[in-house]
Structure formats: C-alpha cells, structure tokens
C-alpha cells in the first residue's frame, strides 16, 4: 500500500468578501470533505465582519449560489454576497421612466432654437 501524503488530504481554497471600498481575500488549507460553512468559519471573516449572517447572506462558489453544506473541492473560491441595496428591476424601471421624461421634455416650451 502507498503512503498517503498529508498535502493530498488538504484542500486549497479561498474565501472572498467584497466591500465597497476593499476586498478581503483569505487563502485557506482545509481537510478534504470540508464544507462551505467550515471555510467561512475558518476564514475569520464572520468575526471580523459581524454584518455577515449565515442565515441572511447568500454564498457561492465561483459565482454560483451554493448552500452552506456544499462540500468544497480543491481550489474553490468561496464568495460571500452582500445584500442588494436596491432591487435591480425597480432601478431599471426608474431609469426607463426618467428617460421617457427626458425625451418628452427635451427643452422648454417656447424656447427658440
């Protein structure tokens, strides 16, 4: 039987948390079979940023939403997503409405060009 190398049993992953003014990147080495939640806990970011809530925030691996019990693979990038400030659909509706107003009211009435 071949001896199992310790390095083969460890996963190399990173946990990312993007803030408006900076990005936190925490590289980790975790045992094979570790979950997304275990990576979050090992990163120290939950303590550093109390606003991160395992119940409310969403998480992903390489931009794909993932559950806390997802088993990680070597070189995974765990991402912590911040809540949206505004609903993107509503923002688009507002921008479209503003654009219509601009087109209709492009210039004052009675103004000579």
TIFI-484862 format. One record per residue: x, y, z of N, C-alpha, C, O in turn; residue in three letters. Coordinates in Angstrom, 1 decimal, always signed. Layout:
residues N
{n.x:X&n.y:Y&n.z:Z&ca.x:X&ca.y:Y&ca.z:Z&c.x:X&c.y:Y&c.z:Z&o.x:X&o.y:Y&o.z:Z&rest:ALA}
...
This chain:
residues 113
{n.x:+0.8&n.y:-1.2&n.z:+0.0&ca.x:+0.0&ca.y:+0.0&ca.z:+0.0&c.x:+0.9&c.y:+1.2&c.z:+0.0&o.x:+1.9&o.y:+1.3&o.z:+0.7&rest:UNK}
{n.x:+0.5&n.y:+2.3&n.z:-0.8&ca.x:+1.2&ca.y:+3.5&ca.z:-0.9&c.x:+0.9&c.y:+4.4&c.z:+0.3&o.x:-0.3&o.y:+4.5&o.z:+0.7&rest:UNK}
{n.x:+1.9&n.y:+5.1&n.z:+0.9&ca.x:+1.6&ca.y:+6.0&ca.z:+2.0&c.x:+0.8&c.y:+7.2&c.z:+1.4&o.x:+1.1&o.y:+7.7&o.z:+0.3&rest:UNK}
{n.x:-0.2&n.y:+7.7&n.z:+2.2&ca.x:-1.0&ca.y:+8.9&ca.z:+1.8&c.x:-0.2&c.y:+10.1&c.z:+2.3&o.x:+0.1&o.y:+10.3&o.z:+3.4&rest:UNK}
{n.x:+0.0&n.y:+11.0&n.z:+1.4&ca.x:+0.7&ca.y:+12.3&ca.z:+1.7&c.x:-0.3&c.y:+13.2&c.z:+2.4&o.x:-1.5&o.y:+13.3&o.z:+1.9&rest:UNK}
{n.x:+0.1&n.y:+13.9&n.z:+3.4&ca.x:-0.8&ca.y:+14.9&ca.z:+4.1&c.x:-1.2&c.y:+16.0&c.z:+3.1&o.x:-2.4&o.y:+16.4&o.z:+3.2&rest:UNK}
{n.x:-0.4&n.y:+16.4&n.z:+2.3&ca.x:-0.7&ca.y:+17.5&ca.z:+1.3&c.x:-1.9&c.y:+17.1&c.z:+0.4&o.x:-2.7&o.y:+18.0&o.z:+0.0&rest:UNK}
{n.x:-2.0&n.y:+15.8&n.z:+0.1&ca.x:-3.1&ca.y:+15.3&ca.z:-0.7&c.x:-4.4&c.y:+15.4&c.z:+0.0&o.x:-5.5&o.y:+15.5&o.z:-0.7&rest:UNK}
{n.x:-4.4&n.y:+15.4&n.z:+1.3&ca.x:-5.6&ca.y:+15.4&ca.z:+2.1&c.x:-6.1&c.y:+16.8&c.z:+2.4&o.x:-7.2&o.y:+16.9&o.z:+2.9&rest:UNK}
{n.x:-5.4&n.y:+17.8&n.z:+2.0&ca.x:-5.8&ca.y:+19.2&ca.z:+2.3&c.x:-6.2&c.y:+19.9&c.z:+1.0&o.x:-5.6&o.y:+19.7&o.z:+0.0&rest:UNK}
{n.x:-7.3&n.y:+20.6&n.z:+1.1&ca.x:-7.8&ca.y:+21.4&ca.z:+0.0&c.x:-7.2&c.y:+22.8&c.z:+0.1&o.x:-7.1&o.y:+23.4&o.z:+1.2&rest:UNK}
{n.x:-6.9&n.y:+23.4&n.z:-1.0&ca.x:-6.5&ca.y:+24.8&ca.z:-1.0&c.x:-7.7&c.y:+25.6&c.z:-1.5&o.x:-8.1&o.y:+25.4&o.z:-2.7&rest:UNK}
{n.x:-8.3&n.y:+26.4&n.z:-0.7&ca.x:-9.5&ca.y:+27.2&ca.z:-1.1&c.x:-9.2&c.y:+28.7&c.z:-0.6&o.x:-8.3&o.y:+29.0&o.z:+0.1&rest:UNK}
{n.x:-10.1&n.y:+29.6&n.z:-1.1&ca.x:-10.0&ca.y:+31.0&ca.z:-0.7&c.x:-11.4&c.y:+31.5&c.z:-0.4&o.x:-12.4&o.y:+31.0&o.z:-1.1&rest:UNK}
{n.x:-11.5&n.y:+32.3&n.z:+0.5&ca.x:-12.8&ca.y:+33.0&ca.z:+0.9&c.x:-12.7&c.y:+34.4&c.z:+0.5&o.x:-11.7&o.y:+35.1&o.z:+0.9&rest:UNK}
{n.x:-13.7&n.y:+34.9&n.z:-0.2&ca.x:-13.7&ca.y:+36.3&ca.z:-0.7&c.x:-14.9&c.y:+37.1&c.z:-0.2&o.x:-16.0&o.y:+36.6&o.z:-0.1&rest:UNK}
{n.x:-14.6&n.y:+38.3&n.z:+0.3&ca.x:-15.7&ca.y:+39.2&ca.z:+0.7&c.x:-15.4&c.y:+40.6&c.z:+0.2&o.x:-14.5&o.y:+41.2&o.z:+0.6&rest:UNK}
{n.x:-16.2&n.y:+41.0&n.z:-0.8&ca.x:-16.0&ca.y:+42.3&ca.z:-1.4&c.x:-16.9&c.y:+43.4&c.z:-0.7&o.x:-18.1&o.y:+43.2&o.z:-0.6&rest:UNK}
{n.x:-16.2&n.y:+44.4&n.z:-0.3&ca.x:-16.8&ca.y:+45.5&ca.z:+0.3&c.x:-16.8&c.y:+46.7&c.z:-0.7&o.x:-16.0&o.y:+46.6&o.z:-1.6&rest:UNK}
{n.x:-17.5&n.y:+47.8&n.z:-0.5&ca.x:-17.5&ca.y:+48.9&ca.z:-1.4&c.x:-16.1&c.y:+49.5&c.z:-1.6&o.x:-15.8&o.y:+49.9&o.z:-2.7&rest:UNK}
{n.x:-15.3&n.y:+49.5&n.z:-0.5&ca.x:-14.0&ca.y:+50.2&ca.z:-0.6&c.x:-12.8&c.y:+49.2&c.z:-0.7&o.x:-11.7&o.y:+49.7&o.z:-0.9&rest:UNK}
{n.x:-13.0&n.y:+47.9&n.z:-0.4&ca.x:-11.9&ca.y:+47.0&ca.z:-0.5&c.x:-12.4&c.y:+45.6&c.z:-0.6&o.x:-13.6&o.y:+45.3&o.z:-0.5&rest:UNK}
{n.x:-11.5&n.y:+44.6&n.z:-0.9&ca.x:-11.8&ca.y:+43.2&ca.z:-1.0&c.x:-11.0&c.y:+42.4&c.z:+0.0&o.x:-9.8&o.y:+42.6&o.z:+0.1&rest:UNK}
{n.x:-11.7&n.y:+41.6&n.z:+0.8&ca.x:-11.0&ca.y:+40.7&ca.z:+1.7&c.x:-10.8&c.y:+39.3&c.z:+1.0&o.x:-11.7&o.y:+38.8&o.z:+0.4&rest:UNK}
{n.x:-9.6&n.y:+38.8&n.z:+1.0&ca.x:-9.3&ca.y:+37.5&ca.z:+0.4&c.x:-8.5&c.y:+36.7&c.z:+1.4&o.x:-7.4&o.y:+37.1&o.z:+1.8&rest:UNK}
{n.x:-9.0&n.y:+35.6&n.z:+1.8&ca.x:-8.4&ca.y:+34.7&ca.z:+2.8&c.x:-8.1&c.y:+33.4&c.z:+2.2&o.x:-9.0&o.y:+32.6&o.z:+2.0&rest:UNK}
{n.x:-6.8&n.y:+33.1&n.z:+2.0&ca.x:-6.5&ca.y:+31.7&ca.z:+1.5&c.x:-6.5&c.y:+30.7&c.z:+2.7&o.x:-6.0&o.y:+31.1&o.z:+3.8&rest:UNK}
{n.x:-7.0&n.y:+29.5&n.z:+2.4&ca.x:-7.1&ca.y:+28.5&ca.z:+3.5&c.x:-6.6&c.y:+27.2&c.z:+3.0&o.x:-6.6&o.y:+26.9&o.z:+1.8&rest:UNK}
{n.x:-6.2&n.y:+26.3&n.z:+3.9&ca.x:-5.9&ca.y:+24.9&ca.z:+3.6&c.x:-6.8&c.y:+24.1&c.z:+4.6&o.x:-6.7&o.y:+24.2&o.z:+5.8&rest:UNK}
{n.x:-7.8&n.y:+23.4&n.z:+4.0&ca.x:-8.8&ca.y:+22.7&ca.z:+4.8&c.x:-8.7&c.y:+21.2&c.z:+4.5&o.x:-8.3&o.y:+20.8&o.z:+3.4&rest:UNK}
{n.x:-9.2&n.y:+20.4&n.z:+5.5&ca.x:-9.2&ca.y:+18.9&ca.z:+5.2&c.x:-10.2&c.y:+18.6&c.z:+4.1&o.x:-11.2&o.y:+19.3&o.z:+3.9&rest:UNK}
{n.x:-9.9&n.y:+17.6&n.z:+3.3&ca.x:-10.8&ca.y:+17.1&ca.z:+2.3&c.x:-12.2&c.y:+16.8&c.z:+3.0&o.x:-12.2&o.y:+16.3&o.z:+4.1&rest:UNK}
{n.x:-13.3&n.y:+17.1&n.z:+2.3&ca.x:-14.6&ca.y:+16.9&ca.z:+2.8&c.x:-15.1&c.y:+18.1&c.z:+3.6&o.x:-16.3&o.y:+18.1&o.z:+4.1&rest:UNK}
{n.x:-14.4&n.y:+19.2&n.z:+3.7&ca.x:-14.8&ca.y:+20.4&ca.z:+4.4&c.x:-16.0&c.y:+21.1&c.z:+3.6&o.x:-16.0&o.y:+20.9&o.z:+2.4&rest:UNK}
{n.x:-16.8&n.y:+21.7&n.z:+4.3&ca.x:-18.0&ca.y:+22.4&ca.z:+3.7&c.x:-17.8&c.y:+23.9&c.z:+3.5&o.x:-16.8&o.y:+24.5&o.z:+4.1&rest:UNK}
{n.x:-18.7&n.y:+24.5&n.z:+2.8&ca.x:-18.6&ca.y:+26.0&ca.z:+2.6&c.x:-18.7&c.y:+26.7&c.z:+4.0&o.x:-17.9&o.y:+27.6&o.z:+4.2&rest:UNK}
{n.x:-19.6&n.y:+26.2&n.z:+4.9&ca.x:-19.7&ca.y:+26.8&ca.z:+6.2&c.x:-18.4&c.y:+26.7&c.z:+7.0&o.x:-18.0&o.y:+27.6&o.z:+7.7&rest:UNK}
{n.x:-17.7&n.y:+25.6&n.z:+6.9&ca.x:-16.5&ca.y:+25.4&ca.z:+7.6&c.x:-15.4&c.y:+26.3&c.z:+7.1&o.x:-14.6&o.y:+26.8&o.z:+7.9&rest:UNK}
{n.x:-15.4&n.y:+26.6&n.z:+5.8&ca.x:-14.5&ca.y:+27.5&ca.z:+5.2&c.x:-14.8&c.y:+28.9&c.z:+5.7&o.x:-13.8&o.y:+29.7&o.z:+6.1&rest:UNK}
{n.x:-16.0&n.y:+29.3&n.z:+5.8&ca.x:-16.4&ca.y:+30.6&ca.z:+6.3&c.x:-15.9&c.y:+30.8&c.z:+7.7&o.x:-15.4&o.y:+31.8&o.z:+8.1&rest:UNK}
{n.x:-16.2&n.y:+29.8&n.z:+8.5&ca.x:-15.8&ca.y:+29.8&ca.z:+10.0&c.x:-14.3&c.y:+29.9&c.z:+10.1&o.x:-13.8&o.y:+30.6&o.z:+10.9&rest:UNK}
{n.x:-13.5&n.y:+29.1&n.z:+9.3&ca.x:-12.1&ca.y:+29.1&ca.z:+9.4&c.x:-11.4&c.y:+30.4&c.z:+8.9&o.x:-10.3&o.y:+30.7&o.z:+9.3&rest:UNK}
{n.x:-12.2&n.y:+31.1&n.z:+8.0&ca.x:-11.6&ca.y:+32.4&ca.z:+7.4&c.x:-11.4&c.y:+33.5&c.z:+8.4&o.x:-10.6&o.y:+34.4&o.z:+8.2&rest:UNK}
{n.x:-12.2&n.y:+33.5&n.z:+9.5&ca.x:-12.2&ca.y:+34.6&ca.z:+10.5&c.x:-13.0&c.y:+35.8&c.z:+10.1&o.x:-13.1&o.y:+36.8&o.z:+10.8&rest:UNK}
{n.x:-13.6&n.y:+35.7&n.z:+8.9&ca.x:-14.4&ca.y:+36.9&ca.z:+8.4&c.x:-15.7&c.y:+37.1&c.z:+9.1&o.x:-16.2&o.y:+38.2&o.z:+9.2&rest:UNK}
{n.x:-16.2&n.y:+36.0&n.z:+9.6&ca.x:-17.5&ca.y:+36.1&ca.z:+10.4&c.x:-17.3&c.y:+36.9&c.z:+11.7&o.x:-18.2&o.y:+37.7&o.z:+12.1&rest:UNK}
{n.x:-16.1&n.y:+36.8&n.z:+12.3&ca.x:-15.8&ca.y:+37.5&ca.z:+13.5&c.x:-15.4&c.y:+39.0&c.z:+13.1&o.x:-15.8&o.y:+39.9&o.z:+13.8&rest:UNK}
{n.x:-14.7&n.y:+39.1&n.z:+12.1&ca.x:-14.2&ca.y:+40.4&ca.z:+11.7&c.x:-15.3&c.y:+41.3&c.z:+11.1&o.x:-15.3&o.y:+42.5&o.z:+11.3&rest:UNK}
{n.x:-16.3&n.y:+40.7&n.z:+10.5&ca.x:-17.5&ca.y:+41.5&ca.z:+9.9&c.x:-18.8&c.y:+40.9&c.z:+10.5&o.x:-19.3&o.y:+40.0&o.z:+9.9&rest:UNK}
{n.x:-19.2&n.y:+41.4&n.z:+11.6&ca.x:-20.5&ca.y:+40.8&ca.z:+12.2&c.x:-21.7&c.y:+41.0&c.z:+11.4&o.x:-22.7&o.y:+40.3&o.z:+11.6&rest:UNK}
{n.x:-21.7&n.y:+41.8&n.z:+10.3&ca.x:-22.8&ca.y:+42.0&ca.z:+9.4&c.x:-23.0&c.y:+40.8&c.z:+8.6&o.x:-24.1&o.y:+40.6&o.z:+8.0&rest:UNK}
{n.x:-22.0&n.y:+39.9&n.z:+8.5&ca.x:-22.2&ca.y:+38.7&ca.z:+7.7&c.x:-23.0&c.y:+37.7&c.z:+8.6&o.x:-22.6&o.y:+37.3&o.z:+9.7&rest:UNK}
{n.x:-24.2&n.y:+37.3&n.z:+8.1&ca.x:-25.1&ca.y:+36.5&ca.z:+8.8&c.x:-25.3&c.y:+35.2&c.z:+8.0&o.x:-25.8&o.y:+35.2&o.z:+6.9&rest:UNK}
{n.x:-25.0&n.y:+34.1&n.z:+8.6&ca.x:-25.2&ca.y:+32.8&ca.z:+7.9&c.x:-26.6&c.y:+32.5&c.z:+7.6&o.x:-26.9&o.y:+31.8&o.z:+6.6&rest:UNK}
{n.x:-27.5&n.y:+33.1&n.z:+8.3&ca.x:-29.0&ca.y:+32.9&ca.z:+8.0&c.x:-29.5&c.y:+33.8&c.z:+6.9&o.x:-30.4&o.y:+33.4&o.z:+6.1&rest:UNK}
{n.x:-28.9&n.y:+35.0&n.z:+6.7&ca.x:-29.4&ca.y:+36.0&ca.z:+5.8&c.x:-28.6&c.y:+36.2&c.z:+4.5&o.x:-29.2&o.y:+36.3&o.z:+3.4&rest:UNK}
{n.x:-27.3&n.y:+36.2&n.z:+4.7&ca.x:-26.4&ca.y:+36.4&ca.z:+3.5&c.x:-26.5&c.y:+35.2&c.z:+2.6&o.x:-26.9&o.y:+34.1&o.z:+3.0&rest:UNK}
{n.x:-26.1&n.y:+35.4&n.z:+1.3&ca.x:-26.0&ca.y:+34.4&ca.z:+0.3&c.x:-24.6&c.y:+34.1&c.z:+0.1&o.x:-23.7&o.y:+35.0&o.z:+0.2&rest:UNK}
{n.x:-24.3&n.y:+32.9&n.z:-0.3&ca.x:-22.9&ca.y:+32.5&ca.z:-0.5&c.x:-22.8&c.y:+31.7&c.z:-1.8&o.x:-23.8&o.y:+31.1&o.z:-2.3&rest:UNK}
{n.x:-21.6&n.y:+31.7&n.z:-2.4&ca.x:-21.4&ca.y:+30.9&ca.z:-3.6&c.x:-20.0&c.y:+30.4&c.z:-3.8&o.x:-19.1&o.y:+30.7&o.z:-3.0&rest:UNK}
{n.x:-19.9&n.y:+29.6&n.z:-4.8&ca.x:-18.6&ca.y:+29.1&ca.z:-5.2&c.x:-18.4&c.y:+29.5&c.z:-6.7&o.x:-19.2&o.y:+29.0&o.z:-7.5&rest:UNK}
{n.x:-17.4&n.y:+30.3&n.z:-7.0&ca.x:-17.2&ca.y:+30.8&ca.z:-8.4&c.x:-18.5&c.y:+31.3&c.z:-9.0&o.x:-18.9&o.y:+30.9&o.z:-10.1&rest:UNK}
{n.x:-19.2&n.y:+32.3&n.z:-8.3&ca.x:-20.3&ca.y:+33.0&ca.z:-8.7&c.x:-21.6&c.y:+32.1&c.z:-8.9&o.x:-22.5&o.y:+32.5&o.z:-9.5&rest:UNK}
{n.x:-21.6&n.y:+30.9&n.z:-8.4&ca.x:-22.8&ca.y:+30.1&ca.z:-8.4&c.x:-23.3&c.y:+29.9&c.z:-7.0&o.x:-22.6&o.y:+29.4&o.z:-6.1&rest:UNK}
{n.x:-24.5&n.y:+30.3&n.z:-6.7&ca.x:-25.1&ca.y:+30.2&ca.z:-5.4&c.x:-24.9&c.y:+28.8&c.z:-4.9&o.x:-25.2&o.y:+27.8&o.z:-5.6&rest:UNK}
{n.x:-24.5&n.y:+28.7&n.z:-3.6&ca.x:-24.3&ca.y:+27.4&ca.z:-3.0&c.x:-24.8&c.y:+27.4&c.z:-1.6&o.x:-24.8&o.y:+28.4&o.z:-0.9&rest:UNK}
{n.x:-25.2&n.y:+26.2&n.z:-1.1&ca.x:-25.6&ca.y:+26.1&ca.z:+0.3&c.x:-24.5&c.y:+25.9&c.z:+1.2&o.x:-23.3&o.y:+25.6&o.z:+0.8&rest:UNK}
{n.x:-24.7&n.y:+26.2&n.z:+2.5&ca.x:-23.7&ca.y:+26.1&ca.z:+3.5&c.x:-23.1&c.y:+24.7&c.z:+3.6&o.x:-22.0&o.y:+24.5&o.z:+4.0&rest:UNK}
{n.x:-23.9&n.y:+23.7&n.z:+3.3&ca.x:-23.4&ca.y:+22.3&ca.z:+3.5&c.x:-22.7&c.y:+21.7&c.z:+2.2&o.x:-22.5&o.y:+20.5&o.z:+2.1&rest:UNK}
{n.x:-22.5&n.y:+22.6&n.z:+1.2&ca.x:-21.8&ca.y:+22.2&ca.z:+0.0&c.x:-20.4&c.y:+21.8&c.z:+0.3&o.x:-19.6&o.y:+22.5&o.z:+1.0&rest:UNK}
{n.x:-20.0&n.y:+20.6&n.z:-0.1&ca.x:-18.6&ca.y:+20.1&ca.z:+0.1&c.x:-17.7&c.y:+20.8&c.z:-0.9&o.x:-18.0&o.y:+20.8&o.z:-2.1&rest:UNK}
{n.x:-16.6&n.y:+21.3&n.z:-0.4&ca.x:-15.7&ca.y:+22.0&ca.z:-1.2&c.x:-14.7&c.y:+21.1&c.z:-2.0&o.x:-14.5&o.y:+20.0&o.z:-1.6&rest:UNK}
{n.x:-14.2&n.y:+21.6&n.z:-3.1&ca.x:-13.2&ca.y:+20.9&ca.z:-3.9&c.x:-11.9&c.y:+21.8&c.z:-3.9&o.x:-12.0&o.y:+22.9&o.z:-3.6&rest:UNK}
{n.x:-10.8&n.y:+21.1&n.z:-4.2&ca.x:-9.6&ca.y:+21.8&ca.z:-4.2&c.x:-9.6&c.y:+23.1&c.z:-5.2&o.x:-10.2&o.y:+23.0&o.z:-6.3&rest:UNK}
{n.x:-9.1&n.y:+24.2&n.z:-4.7&ca.x:-9.0&ca.y:+25.4&ca.z:-5.4&c.x:-10.3&c.y:+26.2&c.z:-5.6&o.x:-10.5&o.y:+27.0&o.z:-6.5&rest:UNK}
{n.x:-11.4&n.y:+25.8&n.z:-4.8&ca.x:-12.6&ca.y:+26.5&ca.z:-4.9&c.x:-12.5&c.y:+27.9&c.z:-4.3&o.x:-11.6&o.y:+28.2&o.z:-3.5&rest:UNK}
{n.x:-13.3&n.y:+28.9&n.z:-4.8&ca.x:-13.3&ca.y:+30.2&ca.z:-4.3&c.x:-14.7&c.y:+30.4&c.z:-3.7&o.x:-15.7&o.y:+30.5&o.z:-4.4&rest:UNK}
{n.x:-14.7&n.y:+30.5&n.z:-2.4&ca.x:-16.0&ca.y:+30.8&ca.z:-1.7&c.x:-16.2&c.y:+32.3&c.z:-1.6&o.x:-15.4&o.y:+33.0&o.z:-1.3&rest:UNK}
{n.x:-17.4&n.y:+32.7&n.z:-2.0&ca.x:-17.8&ca.y:+34.1&ca.z:-2.1&c.x:-18.9&c.y:+34.4&c.z:-1.1&o.x:-19.9&o.y:+33.7&o.z:-1.1&rest:UNK}
{n.x:-18.8&n.y:+35.5&n.z:-0.4&ca.x:-19.8&ca.y:+36.0&ca.z:+0.5&c.x:-20.5&c.y:+37.2&c.z:-0.2&o.x:-19.8&o.y:+38.2&o.z:-0.6&rest:UNK}
{n.x:-21.8&n.y:+37.1&n.z:-0.4&ca.x:-22.5&ca.y:+38.1&ca.z:-1.2&c.x:-23.2&c.y:+39.0&c.z:-0.2&o.x:-23.8&o.y:+38.6&o.z:+0.8&rest:UNK}
{n.x:-23.0&n.y:+40.3&n.z:-0.4&ca.x:-23.7&ca.y:+41.3&ca.z:+0.4&c.x:-25.1&c.y:+41.5&c.z:-0.1&o.x:-25.4&o.y:+41.3&o.z:-1.3&rest:UNK}
{n.x:-26.1&n.y:+41.9&n.z:+0.8&ca.x:-27.5&ca.y:+42.1&ca.z:+0.4&c.x:-27.5&c.y:+43.3&c.z:-0.6&o.x:-26.7&o.y:+44.2&o.z:-0.5&rest:UNK}
{n.x:-28.4&n.y:+43.2&n.z:-1.6&ca.x:-28.6&ca.y:+44.3&ca.z:-2.5&c.x:-29.2&c.y:+45.5&c.z:-1.8&o.x:-30.1&o.y:+45.3&o.z:-1.0&rest:UNK}
{n.x:-28.8&n.y:+46.7&n.z:-2.1&ca.x:-29.4&ca.y:+47.9&ca.z:-1.6&c.x:-30.7&c.y:+48.2&c.z:-2.2&o.x:-31.6&o.y:+48.6&o.z:-1.6&rest:UNK}
{n.x:-30.8&n.y:+48.0&n.z:-3.5&ca.x:-32.0&ca.y:+48.3&ca.z:-4.3&c.x:-32.3&c.y:+47.1&c.z:-5.2&o.x:-31.4&o.y:+46.4&o.z:-5.7&rest:UNK}
{n.x:-33.5&n.y:+46.9&n.z:-5.5&ca.x:-34.0&ca.y:+45.9&ca.z:-6.4&c.x:-33.6&c.y:+46.3&c.z:-7.9&o.x:-34.1&o.y:+47.3&o.z:-8.3&rest:UNK}
{n.x:-32.8&n.y:+45.5&n.z:-8.6&ca.x:-32.3&ca.y:+45.9&ca.z:-9.9&c.x:-33.5&c.y:+46.2&c.z:-10.9&o.x:-33.4&o.y:+47.0&o.z:-11.7&rest:UNK}
{n.x:-34.5&n.y:+45.4&n.z:-10.7&ca.x:-35.7&ca.y:+45.6&ca.z:-11.6&c.x:-36.3&c.y:+47.0&c.z:-11.4&o.x:-36.7&o.y:+47.7&o.z:-12.4&rest:UNK}
{n.x:-36.4&n.y:+47.4&n.z:-10.2&ca.x:-37.0&ca.y:+48.7&ca.z:-9.9&c.x:-36.1&c.y:+49.8&c.z:-10.4&o.x:-36.6&o.y:+50.8&o.z:-10.9&rest:UNK}
{n.x:-34.8&n.y:+49.6&n.z:-10.2&ca.x:-33.9&ca.y:+50.6&ca.z:-10.7&c.x:-34.0&c.y:+50.8&c.z:-12.2&o.x:-34.0&o.y:+51.9&o.z:-12.7&rest:UNK}
{n.x:-34.1&n.y:+49.7&n.z:-12.9&ca.x:-34.3&ca.y:+49.8&ca.z:-14.4&c.x:-35.6&c.y:+50.5&c.z:-14.8&o.x:-35.6&o.y:+51.3&o.z:-15.7&rest:UNK}
{n.x:-36.6&n.y:+50.2&n.z:-14.0&ca.x:-37.9&ca.y:+50.8&ca.z:-14.3&c.x:-37.8&c.y:+52.3&c.z:-14.1&o.x:-38.3&o.y:+53.1&o.z:-14.9&rest:UNK}
{n.x:-37.1&n.y:+52.7&n.z:-13.0&ca.x:-37.0&ca.y:+54.2&ca.z:-12.7&c.x:-36.1&c.y:+54.8&c.z:-13.8&o.x:-36.5&o.y:+55.9&o.z:-14.3&rest:UNK}
{n.x:-35.1&n.y:+54.2&n.z:-14.2&ca.x:-34.2&ca.y:+54.8&ca.z:-15.3&c.x:-35.0&c.y:+54.9&c.z:-16.6&o.x:-34.9&o.y:+55.9&o.z:-17.3&rest:UNK}
{n.x:-35.8&n.y:+53.9&n.z:-16.9&ca.x:-36.6&ca.y:+53.9&ca.z:-18.1&c.x:-37.6&c.y:+55.1&c.z:-18.1&o.x:-37.8&o.y:+55.8&o.z:-19.1&rest:UNK}
{n.x:-38.2&n.y:+55.2&n.z:-16.9&ca.x:-39.2&ca.y:+56.3&ca.z:-16.8&c.x:-38.6&c.y:+57.7&c.z:-16.9&o.x:-39.1&o.y:+58.6&o.z:-17.5&rest:UNK}
{n.x:-37.4&n.y:+57.8&n.z:-16.3&ca.x:-36.6&ca.y:+59.1&ca.z:-16.4&c.x:-36.3&c.y:+59.4&c.z:-17.8&o.x:-36.3&o.y:+60.5&o.z:-18.2&rest:UNK}
{n.x:-35.9&n.y:+58.4&n.z:-18.6&ca.x:-35.5&ca.y:+58.5&ca.z:-20.0&c.x:-36.7&c.y:+59.0&c.z:-20.8&o.x:-36.5&o.y:+59.8&o.z:-21.7&rest:UNK}
{n.x:-37.9&n.y:+58.5&n.z:-20.5&ca.x:-39.1&ca.y:+58.9&ca.z:-21.2&c.x:-39.4&c.y:+60.4&c.z:-20.9&o.x:-39.8&o.y:+61.1&o.z:-21.8&rest:UNK}
{n.x:-39.3&n.y:+60.8&n.z:-19.7&ca.x:-39.5&ca.y:+62.2&ca.z:-19.3&c.x:-38.5&c.y:+63.1&c.z:-20.0&o.x:-38.9&o.y:+64.1&o.z:-20.6&rest:UNK}
{n.x:-37.3&n.y:+62.7&n.z:-20.1&ca.x:-36.2&ca.y:+63.5&ca.z:-20.8&c.x:-36.6&c.y:+63.7&c.z:-22.2&o.x:-36.4&o.y:+64.8&o.z:-22.8&rest:UNK}
{n.x:-37.0&n.y:+62.6&n.z:-22.9&ca.x:-37.3&ca.y:+62.7&ca.z:-24.3&c.x:-38.5&c.y:+63.6&c.z:-24.6&o.x:-38.5&o.y:+64.4&o.z:-25.5&rest:UNK}
{n.x:-39.6&n.y:+63.4&n.z:-23.7&ca.x:-40.8&ca.y:+64.2&ca.z:-23.9&c.x:-40.5&c.y:+65.7&c.z:-23.6&o.x:-41.0&o.y:+66.6&o.z:-24.3&rest:UNK}
{n.x:-39.7&n.y:+65.9&n.z:-22.6&ca.x:-39.5&ca.y:+67.3&ca.z:-22.2&c.x:-38.1&c.y:+67.8&c.z:-22.5&o.x:-37.5&o.y:+68.6&o.z:-21.8&rest:UNK}
{n.x:-37.6&n.y:+67.5&n.z:-23.7&ca.x:-36.3&ca.y:+67.9&ca.z:-24.1&c.x:-36.3&c.y:+69.4&c.z:-24.5&o.x:-36.4&o.y:+69.7&o.z:-25.7&rest:UNK}
{n.x:-36.2&n.y:+70.2&n.z:-23.5&ca.x:-36.2&ca.y:+71.7&ca.z:-23.9&c.x:-37.5&c.y:+72.3&c.z:-23.3&o.x:-38.5&o.y:+71.6&o.z:-23.1&rest:UNK}
{n.x:-37.4&n.y:+73.6&n.z:-23.1&ca.x:-38.5&ca.y:+74.3&ca.z:-22.5&c.x:-39.5&c.y:+74.7&c.z:-23.7&o.x:-39.0&o.y:+75.0&o.z:-24.8&rest:UNK}
{n.x:-40.8&n.y:+74.7&n.z:-23.4&ca.x:-41.7&ca.y:+75.2&ca.z:-24.4&c.x:-41.5&c.y:+76.7&c.z:-24.6&o.x:-41.2&o.y:+77.5&o.z:-23.7&rest:UNK}
{n.x:-41.7&n.y:+77.1&n.z:-25.9&ca.x:-41.5&ca.y:+78.5&ca.z:-26.2&c.x:-40.1&c.y:+78.9&c.z:-26.4&o.x:-39.8&o.y:+80.0&o.z:-26.8&rest:UNK}
{n.x:-39.1&n.y:+77.9&n.z:-26.2&ca.x:-37.7&ca.y:+78.2&ca.z:-26.4&c.x:-37.4&c.y:+78.2&c.z:-27.9&o.x:-37.8&o.y:+77.2&o.z:-28.6&rest:UNK}
{n.x:-36.8&n.y:+79.2&n.z:-28.4&ca.x:-36.4&ca.y:+79.2&ca.z:-29.8&c.x:-35.0&c.y:+78.5&c.z:-30.0&o.x:-34.1&o.y:+78.8&o.z:-29.2&rest:UNK}
{n.x:-34.9&n.y:+77.7&n.z:-31.0&ca.x:-33.6&ca.y:+77.0&ca.z:-31.2&c.x:-32.7&c.y:+77.8&c.z:-32.1&o.x:-31.6&o.y:+77.4&o.z:-32.4&rest:UNK}
